[in-house]
Amino acid sequence: MNVSDAIRLKRAVRKFQDTPLPDDVIHAILNAGRRSQSSKNTQAWKFIAIRDKKILKALSDCGEWAGHIAGAALCVAILTPDPNDKFQIMFDAGQAAAFMQLAAWELGVGSCPASLYQFEKTREILSFPAEWHLRIAVSFGYALEEEKLSAPPRKGGRMTLDEVVHWDKW
């Protein structure tokens, strides 16, 4: 699959089969995040790869729309230094999330990002050090509705280029 197809066809998948992901697939997803670009090559992130169903369920309760994490085969928690210190920190974390999702899509694995708002609860669940912060996580798994992986783009689901782009000035 080429990059243009992946961008055009990628869909959020929130319902997953109860099937584990092979280790080589998990490593490919994590390596895509590790290889993503970052401001000044700081690579200011750490990943927690979660497969334990009890932990997935507990984490899914930490965000209003994070319920999909509970059914995932894998969730990658993207930890960063304090996101209030620099704008680039969350931008870079988002790039890592996007790279992982595109790599997963190419491997036939669905995904969906989640914002997590119960900061201390996530720290308690995952036992990460105080200098690290968790705001976003991405669920991964084989799509329960496999047709989502091959469905054509929806008509009218996206704004047109002219609705989004302003040239030279607003």
C-alpha positions in Angstrom: 0.0 0.0 0.0 1.4 3.4 -0.9 1.2 6.4 1.4 -1.4 8.2 -0.6 -3.8 5.2 -0.5 -3.2 4.8 3.2 -4.1 8.5 3.9 -7.1 8.4 1.6 -8.5 5.0 2.8 -7.6 5.0 6.6 -10.7 4.8 8.9 -11.0 5.0 12.6 -11.8 1.5 13.9 -13.3 1.4 17.4 -14.6 -2.2 17.5 -12.1 -5.0 17.4 -12.0 -8.8 17.1 -11.0 -10.7 20.2 -7.8 -11.8 18.5 -4.3 -11.0 19.7 -1.8 -9.2 17.3 1.4 -11.2 16.5 4.6 -9.8 18.1 6.1 -8.9 14.7 3.0 -6.7 13.9 3.2 -5.0 17.3 6.9 -4.4 16.8 6.3 -2.9 13.4 3.7 -0.5 14.8 5.9 0.5 17.7 8.9 1.0 15.4 6.8 3.3 13.2 6.2 5.5 16.2 9.8 5.4 17.2 10.9 6.4 13.7 8.5 9.3 13.4 9.9 12.8 13.1 10.2 15.1 16.1 11.2 18.7 16.7 15.0 18.9 16.7 15.1 15.1 16.8 14.3 15.2 20.5 12.2 12.0 20.4 10.5 13.3 23.5 8.3 10.3 24.1 8.1 6.9 25.7 5.5 4.2 24.8 3.8 1.8 27.0 2.5 -1.2 24.9 -0.5 -2.6 26.7 -2.1 -6.0 26.0 -3.5 -7.0 29.4 -7.3 -6.9 29.2 -7.7 -5.6 32.8 -5.4 -2.7 32.2 -7.0 -1.9 28.9 -10.4 -1.8 30.6 -9.1 0.4 33.4 -7.5 2.8 30.9 -10.7 3.0 28.8 -12.4 4.6 31.8 -9.9 7.5 31.8 -11.4 9.4 28.8 -14.9 10.3 27.9 -14.6 8.7 24.5 -11.9 6.2 25.2 -14.2 3.1 25.5 -12.7 1.5 22.4 -9.5 0.9 24.4 -11.2 -1.9 26.4 -11.8 -4.1 23.3 -8.4 -3.5 21.7 -5.7 -6.2 21.3 -3.1 -3.5 21.9 -3.1 0.1 23.3 -0.1 2.3 23.0 0.1 5.0 25.7 2.2 7.8 24.4 4.0 9.5 27.3 5.7 12.8 27.0 7.5 15.3 29.2 5.2 18.0 30.6 3.0 19.0 27.6 2.6 22.5 29.0 6.4 23.2 28.6 6.5 23.3 24.8 4.0 23.3 22.0 6.1 20.8 20.0 5.8 18.0 22.6 2.1 17.2 21.8 2.7 17.9 18.1 5.5 15.3 18.1 3.4 12.8 20.1 0.6 13.2 17.5 3.1 12.5 14.7 4.2 9.3 16.5 0.5 8.3 16.9 -0.2 9.0 13.2 2.9 7.0 12.0 1.8 4.0 14.1 -1.7 4.2 12.8 -0.6 4.3 9.2 1.8 1.4 9.7 -1.0 -0.6 11.4 -3.4 0.2 8.5 -0.9 -1.2 6.0 -0.7 -4.4 8.1 -4.5 -4.8 8.1 -4.8 -3.5 11.7 -7.4 -0.9 12.7 -6.8 1.9 15.2 -8.3 4.9 17.0 -6.7 7.6 19.1 -8.1 8.5 22.5 -7.7 11.5 24.7 -7.2 10.7 28.4 -8.2 13.2 31.0 -7.8 11.5 34.3 -4.1 12.1 34.6 -3.4 10.8 38.0 -5.6 7.7 37.4 -3.6 6.8 34.3 -0.4 7.2 36.3 -1.7 4.9 39.0 -2.8 2.3 36.4 0.4 2.3 34.4 2.9 3.2 37.2 4.9 5.6 35.1 7.3 8.1 36.7 6.2 11.6 37.8 8.3 13.4 35.1 6.2 11.7 32.4 2.7 12.6 31.3 0.0 10.7 29.5 -2.6 12.6 27.4 -3.1 10.4 24.3 -3.2 6.7 23.6 -4.0 4.7 20.5 -6.0 1.4 20.4 -5.1 -1.3 17.9 -6.7 -4.5 16.7 -8.2 -6.4 13.9 -11.5 -4.7 12.9 -14.6 -6.5 14.0 -16.2 -5.2 10.8 -13.6 -6.2 8.3 -15.3 -4.3 5.5 -14.2 -1.1 7.2 -10.6 -1.9 6.0 -11.6 -2.0 2.3 -14.6 0.4 2.2 -14.3 3.3 -0.3 -14.1 6.8 1.1 -17.4 8.1 2.1 -19.0 10.8 -0.1 -19.5 14.1 1.7 -17.6 13.0 4.8 -14.8 15.5 4.4 -14.6 19.2 3.6 -13.3 20.1 0.2 -9.9 21.5 -0.3 -11.4 24.9 -1.1 -13.3 24.8 2.3 -10.1 24.2 4.2 -7.3 26.1 2.4 -6.7 29.9 2.2 -4.0 31.0 -0.2 -1.3 33.5 1.0 -3.7 35.2 3.4 -7.0 34.5 5.1 
